[in-house]
Amino acid sequence: MFDQFYGFEGRPFQLTPDPAFYFESATHRKALSYLGYGLAQGEGFVVITGEVGAGKSTLVSHLMATIDPARLTAACIVTSALDGEAIVHVVAQAFGLPVAGHDKASALGAIESFLHAEARAGRRCLLIVDEAQNLAIDAVEELRMLSNFQLGSHPLLQTLLLGQPEFRTTLLESPLLEQLRQRVIATHHLTAMELREVQAYVEHRLNCVGWKGNPGFDHRVFAEVHEATGGIPRRINQIVSRLLLLGAVEQRSLIDLDMLHDVLDELDEDGTRNLVCQSELAAEAEAPVVVAQGAAPQGDALDAKAAIALIEAALAGRDSQIDELQHAVLELAANVERQKDAGTAGEDPRVASLQDQLAQAAAESARLEARLEEQERTLRHTLTMLIEWFESGDGQRQAA
């Protein structure tokens, strides 16, 4: 109704996820960088958690819209309370696999054959599991077992887990999930939008449907919408949608505070509004965690300054090692050239020894650089995330 009154081309505040309306808030921008980093690894698990309506599904829909289906085959499941055997069948169905019989072994065989076929065709496979907090522990363990499928040394399946905050707690604290924790590439907790982002978010969604400034908004409305919703996108959608409906009914060209108060009263009366206190959100929100493969997640008591110093020291030591080795290789090469220029290369047995040393040094240099290249990427990524966390204020409060 209000879309016709205001001349919109669509519904700007629908509650179902739509990647066309993706808005990159600060927390979504960080989450997208974590997702990109995790997917680039091509293995293990990436975990995104957040409150109901925080935008997890929209974020993933936006990401998937940018991925070439010729290179990656993705399947998505929304879980209910599934156990270990049921999850295997659901995964098979998500990839469109017919399973002969209802036993777990047949489903596992079908999944493994499919993953091998996709790998041979040059495609990676991604499994997206939404509402992961509903999974039983043995179902989560089955997902870990699926990550064991390999073609040679290459993993065949990567998994993205989306869940509410309780799943994050389960993942970090359950002693039964230690092996899965060691396979988590990256994890991020979506927090609420900040006060300054609410107006930009509302106007972004309106612009997506051809908003030309009608209706206008009293700027004070955005602050009160943030207070009433705690900055949760879906709750903002709910309130602004009702505001626009009221505006259309009363034929208003300006959305003001009185209208907002009327809408909030109506939502309170019909029980559809859930006020969220900002202090409660701040207490629940935790710093994002990046877990290097093969290492257990660190607790929130991490001293960010000390960690940054250690990482920088490790990088400096690595660079020093490479510089020393390169210097030795150059010195040996120069010695060989001097012997050749002197015309004694065929007479002096030391030349052969120098050439052997040069070959060994070059081989060692190649091995060292190959081994440390991955170390450098991981360390620098972790350093970046720690700095972002510390500068955001959470790290400063914990370090204090």
C-alpha positions as CSV (number, residue, x, y, z in Angstrom):
1,M,0.0,0.0,0.0
2,F,2.6,2.6,1.1
3,D,4.9,1.7,-1.8
4,Q,2.2,2.9,-4.3
5,F,1.4,6.0,-2.3
6,Y,5.1,7.1,-2.2
7,G,5.8,5.9,-5.7
8,F,8.3,3.1,-4.7
9,E,9.3,0.5,-7.2
10,G,9.2,-2.3,-4.5
11,R,9.0,-3.0,-0.8
12,P,12.1,-1.5,0.9
13,F,11.8,-3.0,4.3
14,Q,10.7,-6.6,3.8
15,L,11.8,-9.0,6.5
16,T,13.0,-11.8,4.2
17,P,16.7,-11.6,3.3
18,D,17.4,-10.0,-0.1
19,P,21.0,-9.4,-1.4
20,A,19.8,-6.5,-3.5
21,F,19.3,-4.5,-0.2
22,Y,22.7,-5.4,1.3
23,F,24.0,-2.6,3.4
24,E,27.7,-2.6,4.4
25,S,27.7,-1.5,8.0
26,A,31.0,-1.6,9.9
27,T,30.3,-5.0,11.4
28,H,29.1,-6.4,8.1
29,R,32.2,-5.1,6.3
30,K,34.4,-6.9,8.9
31,A,32.3,-10.1,8.5
32,L,32.7,-9.9,4.7
33,S,36.4,-9.7,5.0
34,Y,36.4,-12.7,7.3
35,L,34.3,-14.6,4.8
36,G,36.5,-13.7,2.0
37,Y,39.6,-14.7,3.9
38,G,38.1,-18.0,4.9
39,L,36.8,-18.9,1.5
40,A,40.2,-18.1,0.0
41,Q,41.6,-20.9,2.1
42,G,39.3,-23.5,0.4
43,E,39.0,-25.7,3.5
44,G,37.8,-26.0,7.0
45,F,35.0,-24.0,8.6
46,V,34.0,-20.4,8.7
47,V,31.6,-19.4,11.5
48,I,29.4,-16.3,11.5
49,T,27.2,-15.6,14.5
50,G,24.8,-12.8,15.5
51,E,21.5,-11.9,17.0
52,V,18.2,-12.8,15.3
53,G,17.8,-10.3,12.5
54,A,21.4,-9.1,12.5
55,G,21.7,-9.8,8.8
56,K,23.6,-13.1,8.7
57,S,21.6,-14.6,5.8
58,T,21.6,-11.3,3.8
59,L,25.4,-11.1,4.2
60,V,25.8,-14.7,2.8
61,S,23.3,-14.1,0.0
62,H,25.3,-11.0,-1.0
63,L,28.5,-13.0,-0.9
64,M,27.1,-15.9,-3.0
65,A,25.8,-13.4,-5.6
66,T,29.4,-12.5,-6.3
67,I,30.7,-16.0,-6.7
68,D,31.1,-17.7,-10.1
69,P,29.0,-20.9,-10.1
70,A,31.3,-22.4,-12.7
71,R,34.0,-22.5,-10.1
72,L,32.1,-23.2,-6.8
73,T,29.1,-25.4,-6.1
74,A,27.2,-24.2,-3.0
75,A,24.4,-25.8,-1.1
76,C,22.4,-24.2,1.8
77,I,20.5,-25.9,4.5
78,V,18.4,-24.3,7.3
79,T,18.6,-26.7,10.2
80,S,16.1,-27.8,12.8
81,A,17.0,-30.1,15.7
82,L,18.9,-32.6,13.5
83,D,21.0,-35.5,14.9
84,G,24.1,-37.0,13.4
85,E,22.4,-39.4,11.0
86,A,19.8,-36.9,9.8
87,I,22.3,-34.2,9.0
88,V,24.1,-36.5,6.5
89,H,20.8,-37.1,4.6
90,V,20.0,-33.4,4.6
91,V,23.4,-32.5,3.2
92,A,22.9,-35.1,0.4
93,Q,19.5,-33.6,-0.4
94,A,20.9,-30.0,-0.4
95,F,23.4,-31.0,-3.1
96,G,20.6,-32.7,-5.0
97,L,21.8,-36.2,-4.6
98,P,19.5,-39.2,-4.8
99,V,20.3,-41.7,-2.1
100,A,19.4,-45.3,-2.5
101,G,18.0,-46.4,0.8
102,H,17.8,-44.5,4.0
103,D,21.0,-45.6,5.7
104,K,23.8,-43.3,6.6
105,A,26.5,-45.2,4.7
106,S,24.6,-44.8,1.4
107,A,24.2,-41.0,2.0
108,L,27.9,-40.7,2.8
109,G,28.9,-42.6,-0.3
110,A,26.8,-40.4,-2.5
111,I,28.2,-37.3,-1.0
112,E,31.8,-38.5,-1.4
113,S,31.2,-39.5,-5.0
114,F,29.7,-36.1,-5.8
115,L,32.5,-34.2,-4.2
116,H,35.1,-36.2,-6.2
117,A,33.2,-35.5,-9.4
118,E,33.0,-31.8,-8.7
119,A,36.7,-31.6,-7.9
120,R,37.6,-33.4,-11.2
121,A,35.4,-30.9,-13.0
122,G,37.4,-28.0,-11.4
123,R,34.8,-26.9,-9.0
124,R,35.0,-26.4,-5.2
125,C,32.1,-27.3,-3.0
126,L,30.7,-25.1,-0.2
127,L,28.1,-26.1,2.4
128,I,26.2,-23.3,4.1
129,V,24.4,-24.3,7.3
130,D,22.0,-21.7,8.7
131,E,20.5,-21.8,12.2
132,A,23.5,-23.9,13.3
133,Q,22.5,-23.4,17.0
134,N,19.8,-26.0,16.5
135,L,22.2,-28.8,15.6
136,A,22.9,-31.6,18.1
137,I,26.6,-32.0,19.0
138,D,26.8,-35.3,17.1
139,A,25.4,-33.5,14.0
140,V,28.1,-30.9,14.2
141,E,30.7,-33.7,14.5
142,E,29.3,-35.3,11.4
143,L,29.9,-32.0,9.5
144,R,33.5,-32.2,10.7
145,M,33.7,-35.8,9.4
146,L,32.5,-34.6,6.0
147,S,35.4,-32.2,5.9
148,N,37.8,-35.2,5.9
149,F,36.9,-36.0,2.3
150,Q,40.0,-35.3,0.1
151,L,41.2,-35.9,-3.4
152,G,44.9,-36.5,-2.9
153,S,46.0,-33.7,-0.5
154,H,43.1,-31.3,-1.5
155,P,40.0,-31.0,0.7
156,L,36.8,-31.4,-1.1
157,L,34.3,-29.6,1.1
158,Q,34.3,-26.3,3.0
159,T,31.5,-25.4,5.4
160,L,30.1,-22.1,6.5
161,L,28.2,-22.2,9.8
162,L,25.7,-19.4,10.6
163,G,24.1,-19.3,14.0
164,Q,22.8,-17.3,16.9
165,P,25.1,-16.3,19.9
166,E,24.5,-19.5,21.7
167,F,26.1,-21.4,18.9
168,R,29.3,-19.4,19.4
169,T,29.2,-20.2,23.1
170,T,28.8,-23.9,22.3
171,L,31.6,-23.9,19.7
172,L,34.0,-22.2,22.1
173,E,33.2,-24.1,25.3
174,S,32.1,-27.6,24.4
175,P,34.8,-30.2,25.2
176,L,33.3,-32.4,22.5
177,L,34.1,-30.0,19.7
178,E,37.8,-29.6,20.2
179,Q,38.6,-31.2,16.8
180,L,36.2,-29.0,15.0
181,R,37.6,-25.9,16.7
182,Q,41.0,-26.8,15.2
183,R,39.5,-26.7,11.7
184,V,37.9,-23.2,12.1
185,I,39.6,-20.8,9.7
186,A,37.8,-17.7,10.8
187,T,34.9,-16.6,12.9
188,H,33.1,-13.3,13.4
189,H,30.2,-12.2,15.6
190,L,27.9,-9.7,13.9
191,T,27.1,-6.9,16.3
192,A,24.3,-4.3,16.1
193,M,24.6,-1.2,13.8
194,E,25.9,2.0,15.4
195,L,23.7,5.0,15.9
196,R,25.3,6.9,13.0
197,E,24.6,4.1,10.6
198,V,20.8,3.9,11.1
199,Q,19.9,6.9,8.8
200,A,22.3,5.7,6.1
201,Y,20.7,2.2,6.3
202,V,17.2,3.4,6.0
203,E,18.0,5.8,3.2
204,H,20.0,3.0,1.4
205,R,17.0,0.7,1.4
206,L,14.7,3.5,0.2
207,N,17.1,4.4,-2.6
208,C,17.0,0.8,-3.8
209,V,13.3,1.2,-4.6
210,G,13.5,4.6,-6.2
211,W,13.0,7.0,-3.3
212,K,13.0,10.7,-4.4
213,G,12.8,12.3,-0.9
214,N,9.1,11.6,-0.3
215,P,8.5,11.0,2.5
216,G,11.1,13.0,4.4
217,F,12.3,12.1,7.9
218,D,12.7,14.2,11.0
219,H,16.4,13.5,11.8
220,R,15.5,12.8,15.4
221,V,13.5,9.7,14.3
222,F,16.6,7.8,13.5
223,A,18.1,8.1,17.0
224,E,14.9,6.9,18.6
225,V,14.6,4.0,16.0
226,H,18.1,3.0,17.0
227,E,17.2,3.1,20.7
228,A,14.0,1.1,20.2
229,T,15.7,-1.6,18.0
230,G,19.2,-1.8,19.5
231,G,20.5,-1.4,15.9
232,I,19.3,-4.8,14.8
233,P,18.4,-4.5,11.0
234,R,15.3,-6.7,11.0
235,R,13.8,-4.7,13.9
236,I,14.6,-1.5,12.1
237,N,12.8,-2.9,9.0
238,Q,9.8,-3.7,11.1
239,I,9.4,-0.3,12.6
240,V,10.2,1.8,9.5
241,S,7.8,-0.4,7.5
242,R,5.0,0.4,10.0
243,L,6.0,4.1,9.9
244,L,5.6,4.2,6.1
245,L,2.3,2.5,6.4
246,L,1.0,5.0,8.9
247,G,2.4,7.8,6.6
248,A,0.4,6.5,3.7
249,V,-2.8,6.1,5.7
250,E,-2.5,9.7,7.0
251,Q,-1.1,11.0,3.7
252,R,2.0,12.4,5.3
253,S,5.1,13.7,3.5
254,L,7.2,13.9,6.6
255,I,7.8,11.1,9.1
256,D,8.1,12.7,12.6
257,L,8.6,11.7,16.2
258,D,4.8,11.7,17.0
259,M,4.3,9.1,14.3
260,L,7.1,7.0,15.6
261,H,5.7,7.1,19.1
262,D,2.3,6.0,17.8
263,V,3.9,3.1,15.9
264,L,5.9,2.0,18.9
265,D,2.8,2.1,21.1
266,E,0.9,-0.1,18.5
267,L,3.8,-2.6,18.4
268,D,3.8,-2.8,22.2
269,E,0.1,-3.4,22.2
270,D,0.2,-6.2,19.7
271,G,3.3,-7.7,21.3
272,T,5.5,-7.6,18.2
273,R,8.2,-5.3,19.5
274,N,11.1,-6.5,21.5
275,L,13.0,-3.7,23.1
276,V,16.7,-4.2,23.3
277,C,18.8,-2.2,25.8
278,Q,22.1,-1.0,24.3
279,S,23.9,-1.9,27.5
280,E,22.8,-5.5,27.2
281,L,23.9,-5.6,23.6
282,A,27.3,-4.2,24.6
283,A,27.7,-6.9,27.3
284,E,26.7,-9.7,24.9
285,A,28.9,-8.5,22.0
286,E,32.3,-10.1,21.9
287,A,35.4,-9.3,19.9
288,P,35.8,-11.3,16.7
289,V,38.1,-14.2,16.7
290,V,40.4,-15.5,14.0
291,V,41.7,-19.0,14.6
292,A,44.7,-20.2,12.7
293,Q,44.2,-23.7,11.4
294,G,45.5,-26.2,13.9
295,A,45.3,-23.9,16.9
296,A,42.6,-23.6,19.6
297,P,40.7,-20.3,19.9
298,Q,42.0,-17.8,22.4
299,G,39.9,-16.4,25.2
300,D,38.7,-12.9,25.5
301,A,41.4,-12.2,28.1
302,L,43.9,-12.0,25.2
303,D,46.3,-9.1,25.8
304,A,46.1,-7.4,22.4
305,K,49.2,-5.2,22.8
306,A,51.4,-8.2,23.8
307,A,50.0,-10.3,20.9
308,I,50.7,-7.5,18.4
309,A,54.2,-7.2,19.7
310,L,54.9,-10.9,19.5
311,I,53.6,-11.1,15.9
312,E,55.7,-8.1,14.8
313,A,58.7,-9.7,16.5
314,A,58.0,-13.0,14.6
315,L,57.8,-11.2,11.3
316,A,61.0,-9.2,12.0
317,G,62.8,-12.4,12.9
318,R,61.6,-14.1,9.7
319,D,62.7,-11.2,7.6
320,S,66.1,-11.3,9.3
321,Q,66.5,-15.0,8.5
322,I,65.7,-14.4,4.8
323,D,68.1,-11.5,4.6
324,E,71.0,-13.5,6.2
325,L,70.4,-16.4,3.9
326,Q,70.2,-14.3,0.8
327,H,73.4,-12.5,1.8
328,A,75.2,-15.9,2.1
329,V,73.9,-17.0,-1.3
330,L,75.2,-13.8,-2.9
331,E,78.6,-14.1,-1.2
332,L,79.0,-17.7,-2.4
333,A,78.0,-16.8,-5.9
334,A,80.5,-13.9,-5.9
335,N,83.3,-16.2,-4.8
336,V,82.6,-18.6,-7.6
337,E,82.6,-15.8,-10.2
338,R,85.9,-14.5,-8.8
339,Q,87.5,-18.0,-9.2
340,K,86.2,-18.2,-12.8
341,D,87.5,-14.7,-13.7
342,A,90.9,-15.6,-12.3
343,G,91.0,-18.6,-14.6
344,T,91.5,-21.1,-11.8
345,A,88.1,-22.7,-11.9
346,G,89.4,-25.9,-13.4
347,E,92.4,-26.1,-11.0
348,D,91.1,-25.2,-7.6
349,P,89.0,-27.9,-5.9
350,R,87.6,-25.2,-3.6
351,V,85.4,-24.0,-6.6
352,A,83.5,-27.3,-6.6
353,S,83.0,-27.0,-2.9
354,L,81.7,-23.4,-3.3
355,Q,79.4,-24.5,-6.1
356,D,78.0,-27.3,-3.8
357,Q,77.5,-24.8,-1.0
358,L,75.8,-22.4,-3.4
359,A,73.3,-25.0,-4.6
360,Q,72.6,-26.1,-1.0
361,A,72.0,-22.5,0.1
362,A,69.7,-21.8,-2.9
363,A,67.7,-24.9,-2.1
364,E,67.5,-24.0,1.6
365,S,66.4,-20.5,0.6
366,A,63.6,-21.8,-1.5
367,R,62.4,-24.2,1.2
368,L,62.5,-21.4,3.8
369,E,60.5,-18.9,1.7
370,A,57.9,-21.6,0.8
371,R,57.5,-22.5,4.4
372,L,57.3,-19.0,5.7
373,E,55.1,-17.6,2.9
374,E,52.0,-19.1,4.5
375,Q,53.2,-18.1,7.9
376,E,53.5,-14.5,6.8
377,R,50.0,-14.4,5.4
378,T,48.5,-15.9,8.6
379,L,50.5,-13.6,10.9
380,R,49.7,-10.4,9.0
381,H,46.0,-11.3,8.8
382,T,45.9,-12.0,12.5
383,L,47.8,-8.8,13.2
384,T,45.3,-6.8,11.2
385,M,42.3,-8.3,13.0
386,L,43.9,-7.7,16.4
387,I,44.6,-4.0,15.6
388,E,41.0,-3.6,14.3
389,W,39.7,-5.1,17.5
390,F,41.9,-3.1,19.8
391,E,41.1,0.2,18.0
392,S,37.4,-0.5,18.1
393,G,37.5,0.0,21.9
394,D,36.8,-3.6,23.1
395,G,40.5,-4.4,23.2
396,Q,41.3,-1.2,24.9
397,R,38.8,-1.9,27.7
398,Q,40.2,-5.4,28.2
399,A,43.8,-4.3,28.2
400,A,43.0,-1.6,30.7
